[in-house]
Amino acid sequence: MTDHASELPADLTALTDADWRQRLSPAEFRVLRQAGTEAAFTGEYTDATGTGVYRCRACGNELFRSDAKFASHCGWPSFFTPLAGDAVIERRDDSLGMSRVEIVCAHCESHLGHVFAGEGYDTPTDLRYCINSISLTFDEA
């Protein structure tokens, strides 16, 4: 796994698609920069249970703690809250003929996944941040 964060300039808005393509693998670029989705039940963190912090794979921004991760059995890592309210940005996503809320990294605006509300999970927030494993790295505590 590459440490993309150490390679980034201070101003991430200056990076072009060509710059991101040099820093990310084709699969990472497709998800993180083109809002793609990895196949369900294929990501390395889907069933992970370690203790630590999940970071944005593109820039290293801290996003989620393992104590907010839960088993939703949906095929992607699920969290009930981000590490801090300002770690992610929520955007309306009307693609694919449905209305959803996209989640992007607040630091580099890379696509992470979507957040869903009111699904009835037994969590403190009744939210499911459904995140692509390929959008994350994990720092074990």
Secondary structure, DSSP 8 states (H G I E B T S, - for coil): ---GGGG--S-GGG--HHHHHHHS-HHHHHHHTT-----TT-STTTT----EEEEETTT--EEEEGGGEE---SSS-EESS-SSTTSEEEEEE-GGGS-EEEEEETTT--EEEEEEE-S--SSSS-EEEEE-GGGEEEEE-
